[in-house]
Amino acid sequence: MALRFYNTLTQELEEFQPQDGKTVRMYTCGPTVYSFVHIGNFRTFSFQDILRRTLKARGFTLDHVMNITDVEDKIIRNAMAAGQTIQEYTAQYTQAFKDDSATLRLEAPERLAFATEHIPEMVNAIERLAAGNHTYANEGSTYFRISTFPEYGKLSHTNFSGNIAGARVEVDEYDKADARDFVLWKAQKPGEPAWETPLGEGRPGWHIECSVMAMKYLGETIDIHTGGVDLVFPHHENEIAQSEAITGKRFVRYWLHAEHLMVEGQKMSKSLGNFYTLRDIIEKGYSPESIRYLLVSAHYRKQLNFTFDGLKGAAASLERLRNFELRLKNDRLPEGINPQVEERTAAASSAFNKGLDDDLNTSDALAAIYEYVRDANTAMDAGQFQAGNAPGAHALLAEFDAVFDVLKPTLQSGALTDAEIDEKVAERNKAKKAKDFKRADALRNELLEQGVVLEDTKDGVRWKRK
């Protein structure tokens, strides 16, 4: 089965191939760095990570650009209130986003592009739009005239004929049901930071930032553009209009959008008290890999209901996988190789990849792995899983974890390494043989305090992190 994605533009599942057959030129809308990123955003970023890893697993090379929006209304307002420059204010939240992304095991894109570092290119793009009669000026600001782009609405599949003339949108905080002309360059307001340009003193609008940075680094037509479903209109619709008005070429070949995240069945809102950052959830004692698992467990085009019971379930699911991995590592399996188990392993790998190839259907991919683990555990209990079957099982888990990256527990600062744990286990075994049970118990308790649980089995001692 070939890799297929649901394209928002065509509303169809389409087989994916990059333009040059090898390198995927991908642009993702990154955070607006005015605060800590919330888990709703990280649902989208986690989906993008699964996308990255799946593409790499299929042998493609990635050229992935993510923007950092480091100038817009909230940033200016908050920076001025704090008595800081834009750069001073956004630096802390940019670093926080990088740190949180690493905590959640999100692969870094090949390039982070900052809006404030591309002002000249944005001015040039606006000048090109003006030369094509796509803009008009009013009170020092420059606007895109939607009526000059007849295909406006093709991404959101909305017919805007009859209501695209007249009023204008100047702010960056948009009414999502609005279909008016949008701002490309915003005139400076009293006290605001601004750039002096041929367009006048001011700053760029949000939409032009992404178009310019995408095309600068990835070319006039890119392979994949992703974001949350809330960005389809107006942001991505506007990106298409201004980009294609400049080049006359198709801007993006595949548009992929992640659905909303709900919290305990409700829209996330500070007023409801269910607004969480990644740091908030970790402070409640949940592991980063449990959070990551829950965020990617549902298909990206389905709403995800983020609950604390769900997080507990995610932790239990990970425990099943880790316990199976421990059995593979520590159980004394009978010699030989069982062809039926080998066939079952190959079938599980095929089903896992079939799920991912079907528009990144993570729920189907996960089901394939858990069904295999159930069957493999049953075979182990019956003595039918042999030593020669273990390498294939390890390879399947590695194949799974190359995409999901949840098997290895996150080590807390100062935690024992695997080698240090093995040393203490060996020391405990030596103490037991010497009948120094007081020392053996002390070592068990010492490991337990470090989050390491020992299990005495017929095949010897095995350990796992809590």
C-alpha positions in Angstrom: 0.0 0.0 0.0 1.4 3.4 -1.0 1.6 6.3 1.5 -1.6 8.3 1.2 -2.7 11.6 2.8 -6.1 13.4 2.9 -5.6 16.6 1.1 -7.8 19.4 2.5 -7.5 21.2 -0.8 -9.0 18.4 -2.9 -10.9 16.7 0.0 -9.6 13.3 -1.3 -7.1 10.7 -0.2 -4.1 11.0 -2.5 -1.0 8.9 -2.9 2.0 10.9 -1.8 5.2 11.5 -3.7 7.4 14.6 -3.3 8.1 16.6 -6.4 11.6 15.3 -6.9 10.8 11.8 -5.7 13.1 12.0 -2.7 13.1 15.2 -0.7 9.9 16.3 1.1 9.7 20.1 1.2 7.4 20.7 4.2 6.3 23.8 6.0 4.5 23.8 9.4 2.9 26.7 11.2 4.8 27.0 14.5 3.9 28.9 17.7 3.2 32.5 18.3 5.7 33.1 21.2 3.7 35.3 23.5 3.2 32.6 26.2 3.9 29.0 27.0 2.5 26.6 24.3 -0.7 24.7 25.4 -1.4 21.0 24.9 -3.9 21.8 22.1 -1.0 23.2 20.1 1.1 20.2 21.0 -1.5 17.9 19.6 -0.9 19.5 16.2 2.9 19.5 16.7 2.9 15.8 17.8 0.9 14.9 14.6 3.5 16.8 12.6 6.2 14.7 14.3 4.5 11.4 13.4 4.3 12.8 9.9 8.0 13.6 9.8 9.0 10.2 11.2 6.7 8.2 8.9 8.1 10.1 5.9 11.7 9.3 7.0 10.7 5.6 7.6 9.6 5.5 4.0 13.0 6.6 2.9 12.4 10.2 2.1 14.7 13.1 3.1 13.1 16.0 4.9 13.5 19.7 4.3 11.2 21.0 6.9 10.7 24.6 7.9 8.7 25.8 10.9 8.0 29.5 11.5 8.2 31.3 14.8 5.8 34.2 14.9 7.7 36.6 17.0 5.8 39.8 16.2 2.0 40.3 16.4 -0.6 42.1 18.5 -0.4 40.1 21.7 3.4 40.1 21.6 3.6 43.8 21.2 1.0 44.4 23.9 2.6 42.1 26.4 6.2 43.3 25.6 5.2 47.0 26.1 3.4 46.1 29.3 6.5 44.4 30.6 8.8 47.2 29.5 10.7 44.8 27.2 11.7 44.8 23.6 10.0 42.3 21.3 13.2 40.3 21.2 13.6 40.2 25.0 10.0 39.2 25.5 9.8 36.5 22.9 13.2 34.9 23.7 12.0 33.3 26.9 8.9 31.7 25.2 10.9 30.6 22.1 13.3 28.8 24.4 10.4 27.3 26.4 8.9 26.0 23.2 12.2 24.4 22.2 12.5 22.8 25.6 9.0 21.6 25.7 9.3 20.1 22.2 12.4 18.2 23.3 10.6 17.0 26.4 7.8 15.7 24.2 10.4 14.1 21.9 9.5 16.1 18.9 12.2 16.1 16.2 13.5 19.5 15.4 12.7 20.8 11.9 15.6 21.4 9.6 15.0 25.1 10.0 13.2 27.5 12.4 12.3 30.7 10.6 11.7 33.8 12.7 9.3 36.4 11.3 11.4 39.4 12.5 14.4 38.1 10.6 12.6 38.3 7.2 11.2 41.8 7.1 13.0 42.9 3.8 11.7 39.7 2.0 8.2 40.4 3.2 8.4 44.0 2.0 9.6 42.8 -1.4 6.7 40.3 -1.6 4.2 43.0 -0.9 5.8 45.3 -3.5 5.4 42.4 -6.1 1.7 42.1 -5.1 1.3 45.8 -5.6 2.9 45.6 -9.0 0.2 43.1 -9.9 -2.6 45.3 -8.7 -3.5 43.0 -5.8 -3.1 45.6 -3.1 -4.4 49.0 -2.0 -3.3 51.4 0.8 -5.3 53.0 3.5 -4.1 55.2 6.3 -0.5 53.8 6.0 -1.5 50.2 5.9 -1.4 47.9 2.8 -4.2 45.4 2.2 -4.6 42.4 -0.1 -7.7 42.9 -2.4 -9.4 39.5 -2.3 -11.5 40.3 -5.4 -8.3 40.1 -7.5 -7.9 36.4 -6.7 -11.0 34.5 -8.1 -10.0 31.2 -6.5 -10.2 32.6 -3.0 -12.0 30.0 -0.8 -10.7 26.9 -2.6 -9.0 25.5 0.5 -11.9 26.1 2.9 -14.4 25.2 0.1 -16.4 28.3 0.7 -18.0 30.5 -1.9 -17.2 34.1 -1.0 -18.6 35.7 -4.1 -20.8 38.7 -3.2 -19.2 39.3 0.2 -15.5 39.9 -0.4 -15.6 43.6 -1.1 -15.9 46.6 1.2 -14.6 46.1 4.8 -11.1 45.3 5.8 -9.4 43.2 8.5 -6.4 45.0 10.1 -5.8 43.1 13.3 -4.0 39.8 13.8 -6.8 38.4 16.0 -9.4 37.2 13.4 -13.0 36.5 13.4 -12.8 33.0 11.7 -16.1 33.6 9.8 -14.9 36.8 8.2 -14.1 36.9 4.5 -12.8 40.5 4.1 -9.6 41.9 2.6 -6.7 41.3 4.9 -3.7 43.4 5.9 -0.2 42.8 4.5 1.5 45.7 6.2 0.3 47.4 9.3 1.0 51.1 9.9 2.7 51.9 13.2 0.5 52.9 16.1 1.8 55.3 18.7 4.4 53.7 20.9 4.5 50.5 18.9 7.8 49.0 17.7 8.1 49.3 13.9 10.4 48.8 10.9 11.2 51.7 8.5 10.6 50.5 4.9 9.4 51.8 1.5 5.9 50.8 2.6 6.2 53.2 5.5 6.9 52.6 9.2 5.1 49.5 10.5 5.2 45.7 10.6 4.0 42.8 8.5 0.7 41.1 8.8 0.6 37.5 10.0 -0.3 35.8 6.7 2.5 37.3 4.6 5.1 36.1 7.1 4.4 32.4 6.3 4.2 32.8 2.6 7.5 34.5 2.4 9.4 32.2 4.6 7.9 29.1 3.0 8.8 30.2 -0.5 12.3 31.5 0.5 13.5 28.2 1.8 11.3 25.6 0.0 10.6 27.2 -3.4 7.5 28.5 -5.0 5.6 25.2 -4.9 6.1 23.1 -1.7 5.1 19.5 -1.1 3.3 19.6 2.3 1.9 22.4 4.5 0.4 21.5 7.8 -1.3 23.1 10.8 -4.4 22.9 13.0 -7.8 22.9 11.4 -8.4 26.3 12.9 -5.9 27.7 10.4 -7.7 26.6 7.3 -9.5 29.9 7.2 -8.4 32.6 7.1 -4.7 32.0 7.6 -4.0 29.3 5.0 -6.6 30.6 2.6 -4.8 33.9 2.7 -1.4 32.3 2.3 -2.6 30.6 -0.9 -4.1 33.9 -2.3 -1.0 36.0 -1.8 1.5 33.3 -2.7 -0.2 32.3 -6.0 -0.9 35.9 -6.8 2.9 36.5 -6.6 4.0 33.5 -8.6 1.1 32.3 -10.7 2.0 28.8 -9.5 0.4 26.3 -7.2 1.6 27.1 -3.7 1.1 23.8 -1.9 0.5 20.3 -3.3 -0.8 18.6 -0.1 -2.5 20.4 2.8 -2.8 18.4 6.0 -4.8 19.7 9.0 -5.1 18.3 12.6 -8.4 18.5 14.4 -9.1 20.2 17.7 -8.2 18.9 21.1 -10.9 18.9 23.8 -10.2 18.6 27.5 -12.6 16.4 29.5 -15.1 16.9 26.7 -15.0 20.6 26.6 -13.2 23.2 24.6 -10.0 24.3 26.4 -10.4 27.6 28.1 -8.8 29.5 30.9 -12.3 30.5 32.2 -13.3 26.8 32.5 -10.1 26.0 34.4 -9.1 23.3 31.8 -6.3 25.2 30.1 -3.1 23.3 30.4 0.5 23.7 29.2 2.8 20.7 28.9 4.5 21.8 32.1 1.2 21.9 33.9 0.5 18.2 33.1 4.0 17.1 33.9 3.8 18.8 37.3 0.8 16.7 38.0 3.1 13.6 37.8 2.4 12.4 34.3 5.4 11.3 32.2 6.2 13.1 28.9 5.9 9.8 27.0 2.4 9.1 28.4 1.3 12.6 27.3 2.9 12.0 23.8 1.2 8.7 23.5 -2.2 10.1 24.3 -1.7 13.0 21.9 -1.0 10.7 19.0 -3.3 7.8 19.9 -6.3 9.1 17.9 -6.3 9.8 14.1 -5.1 13.4 13.6 -8.3 14.3 11.6 -10.5 13.2 14.6 -11.1 15.3 17.6 -9.1 14.1 20.6 -10.7 14.2 24.1 -7.7 14.8 26.4 -8.6 13.4 29.9 -6.6 12.5 33.0 -8.2 9.0 32.9 -6.9 8.9 29.3 -3.4 9.7 30.6 -3.6 6.9 33.1 -4.7 4.6 30.3 -1.8 5.7 28.2 0.6 4.9 31.0 -0.9 1.5 31.4 -0.6 0.9 27.6 3.0 1.8 27.7 3.6 -0.5 30.7 2.2 -3.4 28.6 4.7 -2.7 25.8 7.6 -2.2 28.2 6.8 -5.4 30.0 6.8 -7.3 26.8 10.1 -5.8 25.9 11.5 -6.9 29.3 10.3 -10.5 28.6 12.1 -10.5 25.3 15.2 -9.3 27.0 15.1 -11.5 30.2 13.0 -14.6 29.7 14.8 -17.8 29.0 13.2 -18.8 25.7 13.5 -22.3 24.3 16.0 -22.7 21.5 15.0 -22.7 17.9 12.6 -20.6 15.8 8.9 -21.0 15.4 7.8 -20.3 11.8 4.3 -19.4 12.9 5.5 -16.8 15.3 7.8 -15.4 12.5 4.7 -15.1 10.2 2.8 -13.4 13.0 5.6 -10.9 13.5 5.7 -10.1 9.7 1.9 -9.7 9.6 2.1 -7.3 12.5 4.7 -5.2 10.8 2.7 -5.1 7.6 -0.5 -4.1 9.5 1.4 -1.4 11.5 2.8 0.2 8.3 -0.5 -0.2 6.5 -2.1 1.9 9.2 0.5 4.6 8.9 0.3 4.6 5.1 -3.5 5.1 5.4 -3.3 8.9 6.1 -1.3 8.3 9.3 -4.0 6.2 11.0 -2.2 5.9 14.3 -5.1 4.1 16.0 -4.9 1.3 13.5 -1.1 1.2 13.7 -1.2 0.9 17.5 -3.9 -1.8 17.4 -1.6 -3.9 15.2 1.2 -3.6 17.8 -1.0 -4.5 20.8 -2.7 -7.4 19.0 0.8 -8.7 18.3 2.0 -8.3 21.9 -1.1 -10.2 23.1 -0.4 -13.0 20.8 3.3 -13.1 21.5 2.7 -13.2 25.3 0.3 -16.1 24.8 2.9 -17.9 22.7 5.6 -17.2 25.4 3.3 -18.6 28.1 2.8 -21.8 26.0 6.5 -22.2 25.3 5.9 -21.6 21.6 7.9 -18.4 21.3 11.5 -19.4 20.8 14.8 -17.7 21.1 15.1 -17.3 17.3 11.8 -15.4 17.3 13.1 -12.7 19.6 15.2 -10.7 17.0 12.1 -10.2 14.8 10.1 -9.0 17.8 12.8 -6.6 18.8 12.9 -5.3 15.2 9.1 -4.8 15.3 9.3 -2.8 18.5 12.2 -0.7 17.1 10.1 -0.1 13.9 7.2 1.0 16.1 9.3 3.2 18.3 11.1 4.9 15.4 7.7 6.6 14.8 6.0 6.8 18.2 9.1 7.1 20.4 7.5 6.2 23.7 9.2 3.0 24.9 12.2 4.4 26.7 11.2 6.2 30.0 12.2 9.8 30.4 15.1 9.9 32.9 14.7 12.5 35.6 17.7 14.7 36.5 20.1 12.6 38.6 18.4 9.3 37.7 20.5 6.1 37.6 21.7 5.0 34.2 20.9 1.5 32.9 24.5 0.5 33.6 24.3 1.8 37.2 21.1 -0.2 37.7 22.7 -3.3 36.4 25.6 -2.9 38.8 23.3 -2.5 41.8 21.3 -5.6 40.7 24.5 -7.6 40.4 25.6 -6.3 43.9 22.2 -7.4 45.3 22.5 -10.9 43.7 26.0 -11.2 45.3 24.6 -10.1 48.7 21.8 -12.7 48.4 24.2 -15.5 47.6 26.2 -14.5 50.6 23.0 -14.6 52.6 23.4 -10.9 53.5 19.7 -10.3 53.2 19.8 -7.0 55.0 22.1 -5.6 52.4 20.0 -7.2 49.6 16.9 -5.5 50.9 18.6 -2.2 51.3 19.7 -2.3 47.7 16.2 -3.2 46.6 14.8 -0.2 48.6 17.5 2.1 47.3 16.6 1.2 43.7 12.9 1.6 44.5 13.5 5.1 45.8 15.2 5.8 42.4 12.0 4.7 40.6 13.4 1.2 39.7 11.3 -1.9 40.5 12.9 -5.3 40.8 11.1 -8.5 39.9 12.4 -11.9 41.1 11.4 -14.4 38.4 12.2 -18.1 37.7 14.6 -16.8 35.0 16.4 -14.5 37.4 16.0 -10.8 38.4 14.6 -8.3 36.0 14.1 -4.6 36.5 12.0 -1.8 35.1 11.6 1.9 35.8 8.3 3.1 37.3 
